[in-house]
Amino acid sequence: AIMNMYRGILDELKYGDEYNVINAGYGDNSPGVKAFFQNYHTQRAKKRIKVKMLANADTRGKLVPSTLVKSSVRYLPEYVKENMMVLFYKDKVFMFFLTEEPRGFLMVGKDVVSGFKTYFDALWGVSKE
């Protein structure tokens, strides 16, 4: 489901569109996670889809290189670290956990996205480049 959600971003967003991520990280560093994100972000950058990302503090200097193309990344304070990642765009919010048994769920609604955007903007203000 998580991989399908990321494929959906590539299918639904167009040149210049943007999506947001809160608590970006690699979870429990399960095998293949970094390789997946390297491939995904390479495809995203080719389509010129932008990402505005709030990454967990422990990912500083560890993000796969393609993540930084066509993106704005800030790092959350250590006390905000969470293993739940949230990504949102258009009318979709996808929350998921990269744990031993990954889980996620999708919420659809512009009002839901608006609520997460407010939360994102507040966190952006306390995060660091």
C-alpha positions as CSV (number, residue, x, y, z in Angstrom):
1,A,0.0,0.0,0.0
2,I,2.8,2.4,0.8
3,M,4.6,1.8,-2.5
4,N,1.2,2.2,-4.3
5,M,0.7,5.6,-2.6
6,Y,4.0,6.8,-3.8
7,R,3.3,5.5,-7.3
8,G,0.0,7.4,-7.1
9,I,1.9,10.7,-6.5
10,L,3.9,10.1,-9.7
11,D,0.7,9.4,-11.6
12,E,-1.5,12.2,-10.2
13,L,0.8,15.1,-9.9
14,K,2.1,17.1,-12.9
15,Y,5.1,19.2,-13.7
16,G,5.6,21.8,-11.0
17,D,3.0,20.3,-8.6
18,E,4.1,20.0,-4.9
19,Y,3.3,17.7,-2.0
20,N,4.3,17.8,1.6
21,V,5.8,15.3,4.0
22,I,5.9,15.3,7.8
23,N,8.4,13.1,9.8
24,A,10.3,11.9,6.8
25,G,12.6,9.1,7.7
26,Y,13.5,5.5,6.9
27,G,11.7,3.8,9.8
28,D,13.4,0.7,11.1
29,N,15.8,0.8,8.2
30,S,14.2,-2.3,6.7
31,P,16.0,-3.8,3.7
32,G,15.2,-2.0,0.5
33,V,13.7,1.2,2.0
34,K,16.5,3.5,1.1
35,A,16.8,1.9,-2.4
36,F,13.0,2.4,-2.9
37,F,13.2,6.1,-1.9
38,Q,16.3,6.7,-4.1
39,N,14.4,5.3,-7.1
40,Y,11.2,7.1,-6.2
41,H,12.8,10.5,-5.8
42,T,14.8,10.1,-9.0
43,Q,11.5,9.5,-10.9
44,R,9.8,12.4,-9.0
45,A,12.6,14.8,-9.9
46,K,12.4,13.8,-13.6
47,K,8.8,14.7,-13.6
48,R,9.7,17.9,-11.8
49,I,7.3,17.3,-8.9
50,K,8.4,19.3,-5.9
51,V,8.4,18.1,-2.3
52,K,8.4,20.2,0.8
53,M,9.7,17.9,3.6
54,L,10.0,18.0,7.3
55,A,12.5,15.3,8.1
56,N,13.3,13.7,11.4
57,A,16.5,15.1,13.0
58,D,18.3,11.8,12.8
59,T,18.1,11.8,9.0
60,R,20.4,14.9,8.6
61,G,23.1,14.0,6.3
62,K,21.6,10.5,5.6
63,L,18.8,11.2,3.1
64,V,19.3,9.5,-0.2
65,P,20.8,12.0,-2.7
66,S,17.8,12.1,-5.1
67,T,15.6,13.3,-2.2
68,L,17.3,16.7,-2.3
69,V,16.5,17.4,-6.0
70,K,13.5,19.7,-6.5
71,S,12.8,19.8,-2.8
72,S,12.8,22.0,0.3
73,V,13.9,20.0,3.3
74,R,14.0,21.1,6.9
75,Y,14.7,19.1,10.0
76,L,12.4,18.8,12.9
77,P,13.7,19.2,16.5
78,E,14.7,15.9,18.1
79,Y,11.7,16.1,20.5
80,V,9.3,15.9,17.6
81,K,10.7,12.6,16.3
82,E,8.0,10.2,15.4
83,N,8.0,7.0,13.3
84,M,4.6,8.0,11.7
85,M,5.1,9.6,8.4
86,V,2.4,11.8,6.9
87,L,2.3,12.9,3.3
88,F,-0.4,15.0,1.7
89,Y,-1.4,16.6,-1.6
90,K,-4.5,17.7,-3.4
91,D,-7.3,16.0,-1.4
92,K,-5.3,13.1,0.0
93,V,-3.5,12.5,3.3
94,F,-1.6,9.2,3.7
95,M,-0.3,8.3,7.2
96,F,2.0,5.3,7.6
97,F,4.5,3.6,9.7
98,L,7.7,2.1,8.3
99,T,8.0,-0.6,11.0
100,E,8.7,-4.3,10.8
101,E,5.1,-4.7,9.6
102,P,4.4,-1.5,7.7
103,R,1.0,0.0,8.1
104,G,-0.8,2.9,6.6
105,F,-4.1,4.5,5.9
106,L,-5.5,7.0,3.5
107,M,-7.9,9.9,4.2
108,V,-9.6,11.8,1.5
109,G,-11.0,15.3,1.8
110,K,-9.8,18.9,1.2
111,D,-10.7,19.8,4.8
112,V,-8.4,17.0,6.1
113,V,-5.6,18.3,3.9
114,S,-6.2,21.8,5.1
115,G,-5.9,20.7,8.7
116,F,-2.6,19.0,8.0
117,K,-1.3,22.0,6.0
118,T,-1.9,24.2,9.1
119,Y,0.0,21.7,11.3
120,F,2.8,21.4,8.6
121,D,3.2,25.2,8.4
122,A,3.5,25.5,12.2
123,L,6.2,22.8,12.3
124,W,8.0,24.4,9.3
125,G,8.4,27.5,11.5
126,V,10.2,25.6,14.3
127,S,12.3,23.4,12.0
128,K,15.9,24.0,10.8
129,E,17.5,23.9,7.4
